[in-house]
């Protein structure tokens, strides 16, 4: 089963999430040219590599950013918009240690 880390709820099955598209900074609509605005609205860079993407956790209603390598499908980090990214490797649950009898 494929898992994804929700910054609010921890690691959850991918079936609980919806992809929201690539995250891109919006140009200022008051100062951008028509060409800049049209590029923002219509053009996407679909080259494989590390992308920032919007993801939505349906049960909690949480939108967040995932940094994902689209070539390998590895998620590098997940975080709330406006918050500092945390490494995906540090947010995965740890296995319980077996206790000695």
PyMOL commands that set and color helices and strands:
alter all, ss='L'
color gray80, all
select helices_A, chain A and resi 14-16+34-42+88-91
alter helices_A, ss='H'
color red, helices_A
select strands_A, chain A and resi 3-6+10-13+17-22+50-57+62-69+74-79+86-87
alter strands_A, ss='S'
color yellow, strands_A
deselect
rebuild
show_as cartoon
